[in-house]
Amino acid sequence: MTTQQLTRIAPQSGCSFKIKRGQVLRVVDPLGEQVSDLFAFDEHDHSCRLSSGRSLDYASRIYLTTNDILYANNSKPMFTIIQDTVCRHDFLLTPCSQEMFEILYKHKGYHPSCFENLLNSLKEHGISGHQISTTFNIFMNVKVDEEGKVTVGVPLSKSGDHIDLKAEMDMVCGLTACSAEGSNNGRFKPIDFSILG
């Protein structure tokens, strides 16, 4: 693989990019305890998009890591996780949104969100909000107890931890540095990424 320079996503922001089949997306937590939301579409058919449900069904577990596949809604493989130094990511919770901050946290007024950052980044590719659903929440530490109660803990990622995802098709992707205080141990930090190959 050819190493390319890391691109930095500023705290509480996002970006979009294209990746080709066979290339590898490396997502790095440069400072530690920072979540990154990833969503993806088939570059040539935006009705084919990342599916939490298909991915978790086929893995038969909720915590995905090395050798697991992230599937599209039509059951086509999108990414294969080929390296993972954290081994705890979330695929249950939707990207944080203005409505989430108001309903869950009783927040008053505007709050930056991953949904807004994904939407703004992906607009240039002709993608609208209703097409963005549950993201792969990289480094997010979601716990589910015996009764099914969901809690969000401090991310386990330390400075320099990363995950490598091999693209199984040509894709348009959105990636964020998560905007939710509760997901990032109360602080907002950047996320780095590069496309290898």
Sequence and secondary structure as in RCSB ss.txt:
>XXXX:A:sequence
MTTQQLTRIAPQSGCSFKIKRGQVLRVVDPLGEQVSDLFAFDEHDHSCRLSSGRSLDYASRIYLTTNDILYANNS
KPMFTIIQDTVCRHDFLLTPCSQEMFEILYKHKGYHPSCFENLLNSLKEHGISGHQISTTFNIFMNVKVDEEGKV
TVGVPLSKSGDHIDLKAEMDMVCGLTACSAEGSNNGRFKPIDFSILG
>XXXX:A:secstr
      EEE TT EEEEEE TT EEEEEESSBS  EEEEEEETTEEEEEB HHHHHHHHTSS   TT EEEBTTS
 EEEEEEEESS   B SS    HHHHHHHH   S    HHHHHHHHHGGGT  GGG    EEET EEEE TT  E
EEE    BTTEEEEEEESS EEEEEE    GGGTTT    EEEEEE 
